[in-house]
Amino acid sequence: MFLRKPILFLLFIAFNAYSQQDLSVLSISQELRENANAVIRSYNKEITISSRKSMSVKTSRIVTVLNDYGNDYIDASEFFDKSTKIKSIEAIIYDAFGKEIKKIKKKDFRDRSLSEGSILTDNRILYLDYTPVQYPYTIVYTSETETSNTAFISSWMPLEGLYVSTEKSSVTINHDTSLGFKYKAYNFDEGILKKQEQPGVLALSVENLPARRSEDYSPYFLQIMPHVLFGLDKFNLEGVEGEASNWEAFGTWMYNNLLKGTEELPEETVAKIKALTAGAATPLEKAKIVYEYMQNKTRYISIQLGIGGWKPMPAKDVDRLGYGDCKALTNYTRALLQAAGVESYYAVVYGDKRARSLREDFVSMQGNHVILAIPNNEDLVWLECTSQQLPFGFQGSFTDDRTALLVKPEDSKLVRTHVYDNKSNSQNSKGAYTIKQDGTIEGTVTFTSAGLKYDDKYGYEFLSPDELDKKYKNRFSYINNIKFKNIKVNNSKDKQLLTEDLAIEAAGYGNISGNRMIFAVNAFNQSVSVPQRYRDRKAPFEIGTGYYDTDEITINLPEGFTVEAKPENMIFKDKFGEYKAEYIITGNQVTYKRSMHLYKGRYDNTEYENYRQFCDKIARNDKAKMVLVKQ
């Protein structure tokens, strides 16, 4: 039964409260002003899902902007397309004392297409383009939209970001109980979230959430901020009815409604693929040939037109046009592999440099990217089909170590993408340098990088000489007057290794005082970054990527100088990693050996100062100096 009366009563209370609210800045408590660039005075969203193909959203928000940085939280805009209509939109601006300055009607909002660059979409945005005369000011914004798409119900984040506080925030959802409405709350402290629930109606609210400041090494925003997800087991997506009761059913629906029938290729392409892979001995060898064929033939362009925003372009069209988005290129590669007799799976994932998994405990339309998985015994080989540069089977930090949905005709399931362990993200350096009598340093070094260290650098081979020179000068910024006499980068895609051969020179590296010279022994791989100190850190912290560096450098001392003092050999270990530095003197030569092993992980906020001291200890040892004296 679809209930309407309870929500009307709740809305009457909410909107009546808005009309009576004191909009003066003076009425904001000191607690909510602290660390805040803006204050959400009140926010209410009413979502009404009357059927599988009908959802309306009414939004009312009052935001006081305290300074220029707070303008980002106005959020006076709505997206629309063929399936979503904006019924009303309005904003009223008030000064610091709550006096009305300006009323902005729908016709005064700006209309802009979201198509730009390599993105093709029919989505548009209607937004407020307001330049404030003075701060602080308050904006009262209201809107109402209608859509036939019920696959996406906006999540609720009562604390909308950093440096913004919330006085009052609520969301009310009135829904047809036959659709399997569901919700799940994350990261709320005990007693913060107020809830009223009855058949067909859910009302959630919070009050007085102080602003949070930015803290280095904090985990991904959604992993620590309070928020609520909403969804339906039975939904509509651009005219296609969907099922999301569990991940297997959801994956089967995606396959049958979005993928099935899109794999057809021209006969000549099928013949070409069979000929190209005829000599390959294993499925992976065939897959590598197909992947490189696809990379050479296609380019990426984002397409978000109607159901095309979720359904891949037919493989035969990609074959003819030579372009597609992540869905189209992944599906095209799947079709090519099918022609070669190699099994592969379309996989939905959330692509971001900071790992973000699909929520295992909440089945819904999630993810923003698609990649391809090839079964290989008990493992999966992952392909990024939008890149023309990545090696076969290399995933990288954009999609590594997170859950993804394998989309199959049957037995769709969530799996973990490739995990690069700490030691596999490695950089090895081997080289030598000479310190001359005037303090000039000359030397050569070879770096070999693998894993996510390779991911950071594989694009170097496509940079111009000037771009490389600039990049290396920034990387060696701790050496004054550095010049690169030679830079050579070699990308071994088959081995997924990047080699950098550098020849450097820098005047004044050794500091001369009287008959003594002082210089930092570690010239090629200094760790100079020390995390910021916080008096009262709130958030946990995360080491997103572990790694393992090893260095062995031979140092030729200037003729006529001997070692007067050298750094002590150092080795220490903590829960965050291990560090070792060794100095071996043989005649007029020093061998410097160093290893640094950092562990990936998330830690409690109380451990942050220990981590900061761990990094500081590494930085101090990496800057350790040797003293030479002239005989």
N, C-alpha and C positions, 0 to 999 in steps of 0.2 A: 504494500500500500504506500503510495507516495504522500508524505505528510507535508503540508504547507504552513499550517497555522503556527506551530512552535517557532519556526524560523522568523516569521513576521514579528512575533513578539520579541525575540532576541534582537532583531534588527532595530525595532522601535527603541529599545533601550540604548543600543549602540549609537544610533544617529541622534537621539535626544541628548546623549552625553556630549557628542561633538558640538551640538549647537550651544551648549551651556559652558563649554570649556573656555577657560581664561587663556587667551593667546599671547598674553604678555610674556616676554622673556623672563621677567622677574619672578614668574610663578614656577620656573624650573628649579628643582632642588639642586643644591651644590653637588651632591653625589652624582647626579646625572650630567652635570656640566664638566666634571673632571675628566680629562683626556678626550673630550668630545669635540669634534668639528661640527657635528649636527646632532639634533635630538629628535627622535621619532616621538612626537607628542601623543599621537594616537593613530592606529592603523587597524582597519577592519576590512576583511575580504569575505564576501558572501558568495559561495559557489553553489549553484543549483543545477543538479544533474537530473533532468526530468525523464530522460530516456537514453538509450545507447547512442543516439545520434543528436543529442541536444544538451548543451551545457551553457549556462550563462554565468558571468562573473561580474559582481559589483565590487568596486574598490573605493575606499575612502581613506585618505591618509593626510595627516597634518605633520609637517616637518618644519622645525625651526633650524635654520642654517646659521651657524655662529660665525663662520669665516669662509674664505674663498675655497678651502679644501672641502668644506661641507656640501658644496653644490652637487657633488656626485651622488648625494643621497636624496635629491629631489624625486627622482624616479617618476616623473610625470610623462609617461609615454605608454603606448599600446601598439602591439604588432597586429597586423591584419593581412588577410589574403582572401582567396575565393571562398574558403571555408569559415573564415572568422570575420565578423563584422563589428565595427565600433558603433554602438547605439548612441552613446553620449560620452563627452569628455569635457572637463572644465577645471580651471584653476583660479584661485583668488589669492592675491599676495597681500600680506599684512606687514606693518612695520614692527619695530621692537616692542611697542606698547600695545599691539593688538589692533591698531587702526588700519582699516582697509586702504590699500594703495591702488590696486589694479585688479580688474576682473578679466580673465582670458577665456574666450569662448572657443568652441570647436574649430571655427573657421580661422582662428588666429594661431592654431597649432601648425607646426611644419610637417609636411608629408615628404617622405624620402624612401626610395627603393633600397633594398639591402643588397642588390646586385652590384658588385664591384670587383675589379681585378679578374681573378679566375673563378669567381662565384657567380653562378646563374641561378636566380631564385625569383619566385613571384611574391615573396614576402615583402611587405612594406611596413614602415613605422610612422606613427603619428606622434610627434613629440613637442614638448614645450621648449622653446628657444628664448630663455629669459636672461637678461643681463641685469643683475641686481645693482641698485643705486647705492645702497649702503648695507652694512651688516650690524647686527643680526637682522634677519627677516624671517617671516613664517609663510609657508605656502599651504593652502588647503586644496587638495586635489581629489576629484571624484571622476569615476569612469564606469561604464558598463559595456561589456562585450558579449557576443553570442557566437558559438561555434558548433559545428556538427562533429568535430573531433573530440573524443573523450579519452583518447589514449594517453594524453598528457594532462595531469592535474597539477598545477603549480605547487611546489613544495612551500612550506611556511618556515621562514627564518625570522623569528622575532628579534634577533640581534643580527642586523643586516650586513655587518662588516666590522672593520676595525675603526676605532676613533668615532664611533657613533653609539649613542645610548638609546634606550627605549623606555618611554614612560608607560604606554599601554599598547598592546598588540593583541589582536584576536582574529580567528578565522572560524567561519561557520559553514558547514557543508550540509546541504539538504539533498538527499539522494534516493533514487529508486532502489529499494532493498533487493530487488531481483537481480541487480547487476553485480553483486559481490563486491561492494565497496570495502576498502581496507585502508588502514593507516598504521604508521609506526613512528614513535618518537625516539629521538637520539640525543644524548648528551645534555639532558636537563638535570640540574641538581634537584635533590629531594625537595618536594613541596613547591617548586617554582611553577610548574604547569598546572593550570586549573582546567578541569574537564567537565562538560555536561554532555551526556549521551543518552539517546533514546532511539527506538527504531526509526531509521530514516533521517536522523538529525545528529550531527556532531558539532559541538562548540568547544573551542580551545582558546585559552587566553593566558597572558602573562602580564606582569606589571613590574616596573622599576628595575630594568636590567642596565647596570652601569656599562660604560664604554670599555672596550678592551684595547690595549695598545699593541703595536707591532712588536714581536719578539723574534729575534733571529733563531733559525733552526726549528721554528714551530712546525708541527705537522700540517698536512693539508687542511684547509679551512673547515670543510665539512666533517672532518674526523674529530674535531674538538668543539665546534660551535653547536648550540642547541638548534634542532630543526625537526620537522615532521614531514614524512613522505606520505603521499596519498595515491591510490590507484583503484582500478576496477578489474575484476576478473573477466568481465565481458565489456568490450569497448568497441569504438569505431575509429578507424584511421583512414581518412580520405575516402570514405565510402566502402571500405573493406572492414568487415566485422572480425574482431580479434578475440583470442582467449589467452588469459594469463593466470590461470589457477595455480600452476606450478611451472618450473623452468622447462621441464620436458614438453609440456603442452604448449608453452609459449614458443619454444623453438620449432616444434612441429607446425604450429600456425605460421610462423615466419617462412618456413620452407615451402609449405603448400600455397601460401598466398603471395609471397614476395619473390621467391626464387624459382619455383617450379615453372618450366616453360621458357626460361630466359637463357638456357645454355646452348641453344642452337647456333651452329657455326656454318659458314659457307663450305661447301664440299671441297673447294680448292684449298682452303685453310686447313681443314682436317687432313687432307692428303699431305700438305706441306709439313705439318707437325709430325705425322707418322714417319715421313722421310727423314726429318731432322733427328728424330729420336731412335731410328732403327738400329743404330750401332751401340746404343747405351745398354749396359749390362744390368743395371738395377733401376728401380723406380726413382730413387733419388737422383741418379745421373740423368734420367729423362726429365725430372722436375727441374733440375738446374738449367738444362738446355731451354726448356719452355719458359722459365722465369726470365732468362736473359733475352729471349726472343720478345717477350712481352715488354720488357724494359726498353728495348731498342725501337719498338713499334709505337708505343703510346706515350701520352703525357697526361698529367693530372689537371682536371678542372672540376670544381665543385658544382653540383647540380641539385637544386632544392625546389623543384617544381612539382607541387601537388604530391601525389603518391610517389613520384620520382624522387622525392626527398628521402624515401625509405625503401622503395623498390628499385633494384638495379636496372640500369639500361640493358636491353637485350645484348647478349654477347656479339651477335652478328653486326649490330650497330657500332659497337666499340671497334670491331674488326675493320669496319668500313671507314669510320671517322678518325680513328687513331687517338681518341681521348675519352676520358670518363672520370668520375669521382671515385672515392675509395670503394664504394659498393660496386660500381660498374667494373673497375679494373680488377678487383678481387674476384668477382663473378666471371669475368672474362678469362682470367688465369685458371680458374676452376674448370671452365669449359675446355680450354686448351689442354689441361692436364687430363681431362676426361677423354679427349681425343687420343692422347698418348697412352691411355690405359692406366693412369695414375689416380688413385683416390685422393680427394682433398675435401676439406670442410670450410665453409664460410663461417667466420667467427666474429661476433660482436664484442667490442671492447671499448673502454674509455681511454682515449689516447691523450696523454699529458706527460710532460717531463717529470712531474711529481705523481707517483703511482696512485691510481684511484681505481678500486675494484668495483665490479657490479655487486650490488648488495645481495648476498646469498639468501638473506632472510626476508627479502621483499621483492616479489616477482612483479616486474613492471617494465615499461619501455625505458631502458637505460642505455648508456653507451653513446658515443659520438663518432665512432670510427669502426671500420671493418678491416680485418686482416684474414689471411688464409693459413690453415693448418693442414699439414701432410702427415698422416700416421707413419711412424717408422718404428716397427716393433712395439715396445711399450711406451715409446716417447712420441712427441709431436715436433715436427720441424715447422717453424713459423716464417711466413713470407709477408713482407711489407710491400704491397703491390703499387703504392703510389710513388715510390722512389725509383728514379732512374740510376741511382748511384749505389745504393746499398748492396752488399754482396748477398748471394744466395744463402738463405738460412740464418741471416743475422737480423736480430730483432731490434736491439737498441733500447734506450731509456724511455722512448715515447710509449711503448706498449709492454715492456718487460715486467715480470713479477707482479701480476694482478689476475683477478678472475676474468674469464671471457666465456661467452656462451657459444658452444659449438652448435651450429644449426644443421640438423640432419632430418631426414624423413621420419626417422624414429630414434629414440634414445638421445635426443638433444640433452646437453648437460653443461654445467659450469665446470671449467678446468682452469688450472693455473698456467699462465704463459711462462716462457723461459725465465729461469732465475739465474742471474749472474752472481755467483758467490764472491765473497770478498777477494779471494786470491786470484780469481779469473780476470778481475779488473786490474790489470797490471801494467806497470811501466818500468822497463829496465833501461838504465843508462850505463854506458861504458865509454870512457874517453880519457883525455889527458890535457893538461895545460901547463904552460911555462910562465913563471913569474920572472920578469926581467929586472935588472938592477935599478931601473928607474920606476918600478912599480907597475909597468904595463903587463897585462895578461894576454897571452895568445894560446888558443887551444882548439881542440875538436872534440865533439861528443856525438854519440849515436844513441837516440832514444828508440825503443821498440815498444809499442803499445798494443794491448789486446783488451778484449771485453768492452766494458763501457768506457774505458780509456780510449779505445779505438773509436768508439762511437763519437767521442768528443772531437776527434781529429781527422776522421776519414775525409772530410770535406776540404782539408788543406790542399789536396792535389788540384783543386779547381780554382784556387786563389792565384791572383797575379803576383809577380815578384814584389811589387810595392805593398800589396795587402799582406803578404807573408812577412815582409820586413817589419811592418807596423805591428802585426800580431806577436812576433817574437820579441820585439822591443818592449811591448807591454808585459809579456811573460817574464822577461828578465829585467824588469823595471828596477830591481834592487842593485843593478850594476850600472853605475854612471858611465857615460861616454861609450856605451857598447856599440860596436859595429859588427855586422855579419858579413864576413868575407865570402861565405858560401852557404847556401841553403838548398838542400835537396830533400824532397819528400817522395817516398815510394809507398804506394798503397798495394799491398799484396792481398787482393780480394779473396783468392782461394784459401789463403791461410787466415784471413781476417786479422791481419797485422799491419800496422802503419809504422814505417821506419823514417826517422828524421835524422839527417846528417847535417850538422852545423859546424861551421868554423867561425870563431869569434875573436875579437880583439877589443881591448878597452884600456885606455891610458888611465893611470892613477888608481888602478884597482888595489894595489898595495900602497898603504899610507906610510910615507917615510918621515921619520922624526929622528934627526941626528944620525947615528949609525944603526938605527933600528928600522925594521919594516914590519907593519902589521897588516894582515889580510884575512878575510873569511875563507876558510878551507872549502866549504861547500859553495862552489861557484855556479853549479848547473841545476840544482833542484832544491832551492830553499823554500821551506814552508814559512810564509811571512804573515799569514792570516791568523789572528787570534779573535775568538768570539767576543762580542760586546759584553761588558759586565752589567748585570741588573741587580739592583738593590733588593727587589722583591719580585722575582720572576713568578708568573702565574701559569703559563702554559707548559706542558711537557715539551721535550725537544726530541728531534729526530735526526739521526745520521742517515740520510737517504741512500747513499751509495758507499759501500765499503770498497777498499782498494789495497793493492800491495805494490809498493815501489821498492826497487833495489838499485843501488848505485855503486859503481866501482870506478874511481877516478885516480889516475896517476898524476902527481904534481912534481914538476921539475923546479927545484929551487934555484935562485940566481947564484951565479958563481961568486965565491967569496963570502957567502952568508951561511950561517949555521942556525939550527933551531935553538932558540933560548927558552921558549915556552910553547907548549901545545895543549889543546883541549884534552881533558881526560876521556878515555874510552867510556862510552855511556850505553847502558841498556836498562830499559824500564818497561813495565807491563801494567796495564790497567784493564778494566772491563771494556774500555773504549778501543783498545788496540795495543800494539807493541812497537817499540822504537829501539833501534840499535845503531850506534856510530862507533867506528874503530879507526884509529890512526896508526899506521905502521911506517916507521922511519927506517930507511935503508940508505946510508950514505947521504947523498944530496937529493934524495928522492923520497916522497911521501906517498903512500897508498891510502886513500880514503875510501872506506866501505861504509855504506849506510843502507838500512832497510826500515821501511815504515809500513805497518800493517794496520789499517783502520777498519773497525768492525761496523757493519750496518746494524741499525737497531733504533728502537724508541725507548726513551728513558724518562723517568719522573722528573718534574721540575726541580726537585731537591738535589738532583745529581748534576744540574747544569754547571754550577760553580766548579765542581770537580773536573768536568769536561773542559771548561775554559782553562783551568790550570794545566790540564794535560796538553792542550794545544799550545799554551804559552811555553811550557817546558820544551816542546818540540821546536818551536820557533827560536827560542834562545839557544838551543843546541845547534840548530841549522845555521845560526849566525856566529857560532863560536869561531874565535880568531886564533891564529898562530903568530907568534912573535919571532922574527929572525933578527940576528945581530951580525953586523959586518965585522969580519976578522981583520 
